[in-house]
Amino acid sequence: MPWIQLRIDTDSEHAELLSDLLMDEGSLSITFEDGQDTPIFEPKLGEVPLWKHTVVIALFDAGTDLTPTVEMLQNMPFLGADFSYKIEQVEDKDWVREWMDNFHPIQFGERLWICPSWREIPHPEAVNVILDPGLAFGTGTHPTTALCLEWLDGLDLQNKSVIDFGCGSGILAVAAIKLGAAEVTGIDIDYQAIDASKANAERNEVADKLTLYLPEDQPEQLQAEVLVANILAGPLRELAPLIAERVQPNGLLALSGLLREQAEEIKAHYEQWFVMDEPVHKEDWTRLTGKRK
């Protein structure tokens, strides 16, 4: 089904009002876009932040005559008669199929490959994780996931116990098992992540070595020799005492989901419990590692 979209330049103060007006005009969906490349990396819980220069994008059926809508908006005092807008056609695509077509097998470190479940394995002799992320985060394409996978690949995990704290799709948990871990525990706040991790473990025939918990269900005395947490800086800071408790003495820790500018603060915070290494960076993102005191 073809579509047309109306793009309107506005500001954060009026974006929500403009959204309501366009929905009243029959828009099928509204999205907000940054007008000046000013990223918001970690909003507060429950907060929906907008950029000072916001582009409001309204999607309509291709047969819609947008002339009355534009005339209505021209009479809105906060926009003015000469407001900036653009009408453009949107190509009808199977967006899921397009994403699948562009997700290829990727190598991490020396041994490890992440292979989409719908593609042929390029190196059967390698350590291959067959992945279908489903509705959960984690494909290996984001720098933070890549940093964690490379770290795991560089460890001797043979017969080790591992915790994947914030397991998402299960990519790190399954990779750890494939790299030799005897048992892995995955923890996530989202039941969809638990389901995705379970499905990916079954797809890789390692489900018998993976135990999954929602936070409220995790055992109080749970510990492991290795813990990896690829979440955001805020939760890493707030959950630091719990994360530290989950790592055995002399156990290893990896934290990611951090921006470069957040790394030193989080590193200093974890030095209460760990001897921390120097940060490792990939693009704007950072991985911190350490050894439990």
Protein Blocks (a to p, Z undefined) as FASTA:
>chain_A
ZZddddddddfklmmmmmmmmmmnopabdcdddfklpacfbdcehiacddfbacdddddd
fklcfklmmmmmmmpmknopmbccdddddddddfklmmmmmmccddehjllccddfkbcc
fblmbccddddekjagcehlamklmmmmmmmmmpcfehiacddehjlnommmmmmmmnop
abdcdddfbfklmmmmmmmmmmnopmmmpccddfklpcfklccfbdcddddfklmmmmmm
mmmmmpcghiacddehiafklmmmmmmmmmmmpccdddddehjbccdddddZZ
